[in-house]
Amino acid sequence: MRRVVTSLLVAVAGVGLAGCGSDDRGAGTSPSAGATASSSLTGDITVLAAASLTESFTTLAQQFEAAHPGVRVTLSFGGSSALATQITSGAPADVFASASVKNMDTVVAAGDAKDPKTFAENVMEIAVPPSNPGGVTGLDSLASAGVKTALCQPQVPCGSTAAKVFTNAGLTITPVTLEPDVRSVLGKVTLGEVDAGVVYVTDVRAAGGKVTGIEIPTDVNASTSYPIAALSKSANAPLAAAFVDHVLSADGAKVLTAAGFRQP
């Protein structure tokens, strides 16, 4: 049975995970061609993944569990920088999927992972409430003092990638709030607490009719790469490696592409 941990893990080794059970298998739970059912894989793993991977990794975990009866995948989503800090501080986990190479490099340099593989790329987009109360038409609108904009904190991949966009466009943006991850930015937009948020294209797609996306011109837009690796201190290394292989498989790519991610 898969568990999804919506809050960040405590960054101390040996502290248990808080989670809730879920029997909701939804779509995409049938065994995939890249993950044939096998009795040789058993046990549990914990996967720490960037917040922007929430829907995709939930589906991938469902597929993986369906292909390997008796296996349980616990998912914990958050800002990649915070997740990297948790790992290097000793929080128990088996797989790390980051929204930036920089945060993965921190984990690798600490000896907590090796040989990461890039499995997806993402670009930025402006999200506004459906009524567009700020009258946002593009990046230039975000520079207006009358437009309340939410951004990710600068150390978070969605924050650093948005900063590249503003530099490319020659704009200075003063946000009214800096959020710990991209889904928190999206939440501010969907609740109508801000006029706009700079998120990933995949987040706009995941939000459906709760937001309206405004594309950022290709010549000033910026992208981020998503690497994944099994963690060195995994308590179930074979299972962790198998999950990484599933993400990297053709079936994994299909799920990610459907969510709006680009293939590396």
Secondary structure, 3 states (H helix, E strand, C coil): CCEEECCCCCCCCCCCCCCEECCCCCCCCCCCCCCCCCCCCCEEEEEEEEHHHHHHHHHHHHHHHHHCCCEEEEEEEECHHHHHHHHHCCCCCCEEECCCHHHHHHHHHCCCECCCEEEEEEEEEEEECCCCCCCCCCHHHHCCCCCCEEEECCCCHHHHHHHHHHHHHCCCCCCCEEECCHHHHHHHHHCCCCCEEEEEHHHHHHHHHHCEEEECCCCCCCEEEEEEEEECCCCCHHHHHHHHHHHHCHHHHHHHHHCCCECC
